[in-house]
Amino acid sequence: MKYLAALALALCSQPGFASCPQHLLTEPDKVILNGDSVLIVTHASMFYDARLSSKRGVDEAVKYAKSSNIPVVYLQDGSPDSDYFMNDCSPDYWVYSENGELSFDIKPTQVYIVGGHLEKCMYTTVKDLLTSWAKQPAKDLTLTYFMDGIYSNGELVRKTDPYYRDFEIFMRAATRGRPGGEYWPKLNLLETMGVINKEEHELEFLMDAVPEFEKIMPPGYRVELQMNNSVVKVLQPAPGWHPPTLRFRFVDSALKMVSPRTLK
């Protein structure tokens, strides 16, 4: 099966990394984001992602952001500094965030996100992002998830899902014998899509991964979800010819993005 080929790649050894030197955290009121875009990295720590399943994706996302002049914000909790695995130790801001909460406003309309945990702290990050956007004048908004840079424990996979057994086998093999201190075994989100391996089911899974936007965003927003170049799923229609639109984009990797600098 195709997921077994993906498993072989998942089990390859991860590159080593040197932890970032001690650094100061930025007070929330000092975080200034005036541009159109921002990358938010939630808890990129091997304390939670012990097999470093999301490391390559996180590093590529940061490279993409910096090559595109997009500011980068690292969210850090109380886990050891030495567990944070990013290669780049010079974001625009390091901000304390115990549970993925955002303690500062997000004005950019294009937000990229990596890190994790998809169903826990990252979920909180996204919920707070939508809350921040909801307070602002209505406009088009896009949230892009880089799936190879997001870790997950698969709790959204249900026993009734047709791919449940494949996921269970993959998770058991990929996380066998992993070090202690990992509360839940993790895969990255792209690996999970590889196990599901059917677009219809992949989109259903991703629809469950986004917060309840209808309880957060003001009325009148059209809401869409798309994975790479898949069909666009309309999660919430809106009246009018050109209503403000909230887009959830799921992209395999920042490696698929083209930096504006490369076009010059």
C-alpha positions in Angstrom: 0.0 0.0 0.0 1.1 3.6 -0.6 1.1 4.4 3.1 3.8 1.8 3.6 6.1 3.7 1.2 5.4 6.9 3.2 6.2 4.9 6.3 9.6 4.1 5.0 10.4 7.8 4.6 9.0 8.6 8.0 11.3 6.2 9.7 14.4 7.6 8.2 16.7 9.2 10.8 16.1 12.9 11.5 19.0 15.4 11.2 20.6 16.6 14.4 20.1 20.1 15.6 21.7 22.5 18.0 19.4 24.3 20.4 19.1 28.0 20.3 21.0 30.1 22.8 19.2 31.7 25.7 17.0 34.5 24.4 14.6 37.2 25.7 10.9 36.9 25.2 9.0 39.9 23.7 6.2 41.5 25.7 2.9 41.2 23.7 2.4 44.9 23.4 5.8 45.1 21.7 4.8 42.8 18.8 4.3 45.0 15.8 2.9 43.4 12.7 2.1 46.0 10.1 2.6 44.1 6.9 0.2 41.9 4.9 1.6 38.5 6.1 3.1 36.7 9.1 4.3 33.2 10.0 3.4 31.9 13.4 5.3 28.9 14.8 3.5 27.3 17.7 5.5 25.2 20.2 8.1 23.7 17.8 9.5 21.5 20.6 10.7 17.9 20.8 9.1 17.8 24.2 5.8 17.3 22.3 7.1 16.1 18.9 9.8 13.7 20.0 10.5 12.1 16.6 10.9 15.6 15.1 8.3 14.8 12.5 7.6 18.5 11.9 11.1 19.8 12.0 11.9 19.8 8.3 8.6 21.5 7.5 9.1 24.1 10.2 12.6 25.0 9.0 11.4 25.3 5.4 8.5 27.5 6.4 10.9 29.9 8.2 13.2 29.9 5.2 10.3 30.7 3.0 9.0 33.5 5.2 12.4 35.2 5.6 13.1 34.9 1.8 9.7 36.7 1.3 10.3 39.4 3.9 7.5 37.9 6.0 7.9 38.4 9.8 8.2 35.3 11.9 6.8 34.8 15.4 7.8 31.9 17.6 5.4 30.9 20.4 7.2 29.3 23.3 5.8 27.6 26.4 7.4 26.4 29.6 9.1 23.3 28.1 12.9 23.5 28.1 14.5 26.0 25.7 16.8 23.2 24.6 13.9 21.2 23.3 13.0 23.8 20.7 14.3 22.5 17.4 14.2 25.3 14.8 17.4 25.8 12.9 16.8 29.5 12.7 17.2 31.1 16.1 16.5 34.7 14.9 12.7 35.2 14.5 11.3 38.7 14.6 9.7 37.8 18.0 9.8 35.1 20.6 6.5 35.3 22.6 5.5 33.3 25.7 2.3 31.3 25.0 1.5 28.5 27.5 -1.3 26.9 25.5 -0.9 28.4 22.0 -2.9 31.5 22.9 -2.2 34.7 21.1 -1.7 37.6 23.4 -1.3 40.2 20.6 -3.5 41.3 17.7 -3.0 40.0 14.2 -3.5 42.6 11.6 -2.0 40.8 8.6 -4.6 39.2 6.3 -2.3 36.4 5.2 -1.2 34.1 8.0 1.0 31.1 7.7 1.2 28.5 10.5 3.4 25.6 11.5 4.3 23.8 14.7 1.6 22.1 16.7 -0.1 20.4 18.3 -2.9 20.4 15.6 -5.7 19.4 17.9 -4.5 21.2 21.0 -2.2 24.3 21.2 -2.3 25.0 17.4 -6.1 24.8 17.6 -6.0 27.5 20.3 -3.6 29.6 18.2 -6.0 29.5 15.2 -9.1 30.2 17.4 -7.4 33.3 18.8 -6.3 34.4 15.3 -9.9 34.2 14.1 -11.0 36.1 17.2 -8.5 38.9 16.4 -9.6 39.0 12.8 -13.3 39.1 13.8 -12.7 42.4 15.7 -11.5 44.1 12.5 -13.3 45.5 9.5 -14.5 42.7 7.1 -12.0 41.8 4.4 -10.5 38.8 2.6 -8.5 36.6 5.0 -6.3 33.6 4.3 -4.8 31.1 6.8 -2.3 28.7 5.3 -1.2 25.5 7.1 2.1 24.0 5.9 1.2 20.3 6.6 4.7 18.9 6.8 5.5 21.4 9.6 2.5 20.5 11.8 2.5 17.7 14.3 -0.6 15.7 15.4 -1.6 12.7 17.4 -4.5 11.8 15.1 -7.2 12.1 17.7 -9.5 13.3 14.9 -9.2 9.9 13.3 -12.3 7.9 14.2 -12.7 4.2 14.5 -15.5 4.4 11.9 -13.2 6.0 9.3 -12.2 3.7 6.4 -8.5 4.5 6.9 -8.5 3.9 10.7 -6.7 0.6 10.6 -4.0 1.9 8.2 -3.5 4.9 10.5 -3.2 2.7 13.6 -0.6 0.6 11.9 1.4 3.6 10.7 1.3 5.3 14.0 2.4 2.2 15.9 5.3 1.6 13.6 6.5 5.2 13.3 6.5 5.9 17.0 7.7 2.5 18.3 10.3 2.9 21.0 10.3 6.7 21.0 11.9 8.4 24.0 10.0 9.0 27.3 8.5 12.4 28.0 6.4 12.2 24.8 2.8 12.4 26.1 1.2 11.4 22.8 2.9 9.8 19.8 3.0 12.2 16.8 2.9 12.2 13.1 3.1 15.3 10.9 -0.1 16.3 9.1 1.3 15.5 5.7 2.0 11.9 6.8 -1.5 11.7 8.0 -2.8 12.8 4.6 -0.6 10.1 3.1 -2.3 7.4 5.2 -5.8 8.7 4.4 -4.8 8.8 0.7 -8.2 9.8 -0.7 -9.0 13.4 -1.4 -12.6 13.2 -0.3 -11.6 11.8 3.1 -8.6 14.1 3.4 -10.8 17.1 3.0 -13.3 15.8 5.6 -10.5 15.3 8.1 -9.2 18.9 7.5 -12.7 20.3 7.9 -12.7 18.8 11.4 -9.3 20.3 12.2 -10.4 24.0 11.9 -12.1 25.8 14.8 -15.8 26.5 14.8 -15.5 29.7 12.7 -19.2 30.3 12.6 -19.2 31.0 16.4 -16.3 33.4 16.0 -16.5 35.3 12.8 -19.2 37.9 12.2 -22.0 37.1 9.8 -21.5 37.8 6.1 -18.3 35.9 5.6 -17.9 33.2 2.9 -15.7 30.4 4.3 -13.7 28.1 2.0 -11.3 25.3 2.5 -8.8 23.9 0.0 -5.9 21.4 0.1 -3.2 22.2 -2.5 -5.1 22.3 -5.8 -8.1 20.3 -4.7 -11.7 21.3 -5.2 -12.6 24.3 -3.1 -15.0 23.3 -0.3 -17.4 26.0 0.6 -17.9 25.6 4.3 -20.2 28.6 4.6 -21.8 30.6 1.8 -22.5 34.3 2.0 -24.8 36.6 0.1 -23.6 39.1 -2.5 -21.3 38.9 -5.5 -18.1 39.6 -3.6 -18.5 38.9 0.1 -15.5 39.0 2.4 -13.9 35.5 2.3 -12.1 33.5 4.9 -9.9 30.8 3.3 -8.3 27.9 5.1 -5.5 26.6 2.8 -3.7 23.4 3.5 -0.4 23.1 1.5 2.0 20.1 1.6 5.0 22.2 2.4 6.5 25.7 2.1 8.8 24.0 -0.4 5.8 24.3 -2.8 5.7 28.1 -2.4 7.6 30.4 -4.6 9.3 33.3 -2.9 8.8 36.7 -4.6 12.5 37.1 -4.7 12.9 34.1 -7.0 10.6 35.8 -9.5 12.8 38.8 -10.0 
